[in-house]
Amino acid sequence: MSKEGMKLVANNKKAYHDYFIEEKHEAGLVLHGTEVKSLRLGKCSIKEGYAKIENGEAYVYGMNISPYEKGNIFNRDPLRPKKLLLHKQEIRKLTGQLAEKGYALIPLQVYFKDGRAKLELGLAKGKKNYDKREAIAKKDQRREYERAFKIKNL
């Protein structure tokens, strides 16, 4: 995210290892004051997070925003479900796709875009163990090729 006005807060590298990401959607986050301050300090984890659509509204669960040190009584529960801001059309489309077997909504990144907290959601299908091994083998192969190319061009 090297675009102007964007500041990356949290990245979910594990999601790319455990899932095939088929689509990406950007959603706004409904947060309270001290949560925003904590996010600006980079105190957020989305590794165990997942999103659900309930009653026509999207929520993210398992997203941990650490309490703000100077927040005292205004701090909220770090693991509380956070509402996502998506258009009704997007929610309907995602609901239909999630009805298919094996699909899940996984948070990929949390970032600030023009001063507003955003969450990038990925429509994901789970990988099997042999898929993961295959991906690791391809990555190692590419790394070896790049290493050999670098040595050759010195």
N, C-alpha and C positions, 0 to 999 in steps of 0.2 A: 504494500500500500504506500507507494511513493508519491501519490497524487497530492496536490496542494490541499490543505484544509483537512487532512486525514491523519489521525494519530492512532496507531495500533496499541491496544491495551492487552489483549490476550489472544492467543492462537491455539487451536486444537490440532496439533500434528498427529495425535493418536487417531483421530477420525479418518484421516487419509490412509492410515495403515489398516484400520479395522473395517472400512466401508468403501464401496464404490460410490463416489459422489456423482449423481446424475444431473442435478439442477441446483442452482444457488439462488437464494432470495435474500434481499435486504429488509430487515425489520427494525423499527424503532423500539426502544425499551422504555417502559413506564417505571421510573425510579423516584426515590425520595432524596431529599437534599444531601444527607450524609453519604448515601450510596454513590452519588455522583462524585462527591469529593474523594471517596475511596477509589473509585474507578480512575479518576484523574491521576492518582498516585500509582496506578497500575496494580492494585491489589484485587485481582479477580482470577478465578479459575473456572474453566468450562470443560475440563477433561471428563467429568462424570455427568455432564449435562445432556438433556434431551428435551425435545419440545413436543407438546400435544395440542390438539385442537379440541376444545370442549365448549359446547353450547355456542358455536359460531365464533369463538374467541380463541386466540393462540396464546399459550403460556409456555415458559421455559422453566424446567425443573432441574435441580442439581447444580445450578450455576451459583458458585460461591463468591460473594462480594464481601470481603473482610470488613468488620466494623471499623469505622473511622475513629482514630484514637481520641480526637477532641470532640466526639459527637455525643458523649454521655447518654442522656435519656432519649435523644433523638435517633439513636441507632436502631435499625430494624434487624430482624432475624436474617443472618447471612445467607441461609438456604431457602428463604421464602420463595414461592413461585412468583415469577415476574411476568407481567402481561406484555405481549408483543403487539406492536402496532403494524397491522397489515391491512391492505384493502380487502373488502368483502369478496371481491372477485378472486383475489389471490388465495384467500382462505378456502373458498369453495373448490378451487382447482386442487389445492393441497389435500383437502379432505378426500376428494375422489382418488388421488394418487396414493394416499396412505391406506385406503381401503384394500388396495392390492397387497397380497401376501409378501412379507419380507422387506417392506419399506419402512423407514423411520426418518424423523426430522432431527438432525444433529446440529448443534451450534458449532460453527467453524471458526469464527473470529468475533471479537468485540473490539470496536474502535469508535473514535469520535470523528464525525464528519460534519464540518462547519459548526462545531460546538455542540452537536447533538449525539447522544450515545446510540450506536447502531449495533445490531447483531446480524451476522451473516449466517443464514441457515442453509444447510445442505439436505436435499432429498437424497437419502442414502439407502443402499441395499447392502446387507451384510456380506462380508467376505468369508469364505471357508478357509481352513488352515492351508490347503494346498495353494489357494490364491495368494495368501500372504507369503508363502515360501517362494512362489514364482516372482512376486514383486520384489522381494529381497534379492533374488538371483539376478534379475534384470538390473537393479540398482548397482549391485556389485560389478556386473559386467560393464555397465556404462562408466563406472568409476575407474576400472582397469583400463578401458579404452582411452579415457581422458588423461590418465596418468601416462600411458605410453605415448600419446600424442604430444603431451607437454614435454616429455623427455626428448622426443624426436625433433621438436622445434627449438630446442635450446641452442 
